[in-house]
Amino acid sequence: MSLKSPEQKSGHLVLPGERLGVIEEFIPDSGTYVKDGVIFSKIVGRSLMDLQTRRVSVYPVVSGAVVPKVSTVVIGQIGNAQTDNVLVKIFRIGRKKLSGNFGGILHVSDVSDRYVDAMSDVCKPGDIIRAKVISDKNQIFHLSTNDKDLGVLYGFCSRCGTLLEQHGYDLKCPKDGNVETRKIAPDYGKEQI
């Protein structure tokens, strides 16, 4: 006797990354992706399990649901930081708020056309950045700030958390005088968040 985990029912509202079934039971169709034999929703929508054709698909709940795509410019907040990459919580595409929560990763090799030693020279946790989606391989949004219009829009002091003010190519904390470096966007401090 095999124990099965409960699967989605047809017509249910599903979010990106939600489990729909397994490839032994269903053929993945539009709005889905497969990872390790499990079918997941790729979009915000309603699941459709066609028991006759054994197909599973997801139909967008709203036309033009706002989700990141390759080559779109996104706004996000820096989360966990490693030496060579940072995680980014994406919350906007251009001026549009997103349909759901999306995470991205910014790697040190995609930051600038100049050599960067560590991600801490580019951005720090809490910073708000503008980046471009360069890949969605393995359902992970890979980001880049390697463009003159991209980079940190708002940086925060790593000592006290105060919003940093721009002074030339550096950022300075108005509270404790701490000077920090970032990959600054040309309109630093001006973007409405």
Secondary structure, 3 states (H helix, E strand, C coil): CCCCCCCCCCCCEECCCCEEEECCCCEECCCEEEECCEEEECCCEEEEEECCCCEEEEEECCCCCCCCCCCCEEEEEEEEECCCEEEEEEEEECCEEEEEEEEEEEEHHHCCCCCCCCHHHCCCCCCEEEEEEEECHHHCEEEECCCCCCEEEECECCCCCCECEEECCEEECCCCCCEECCCECCCCCCCCC
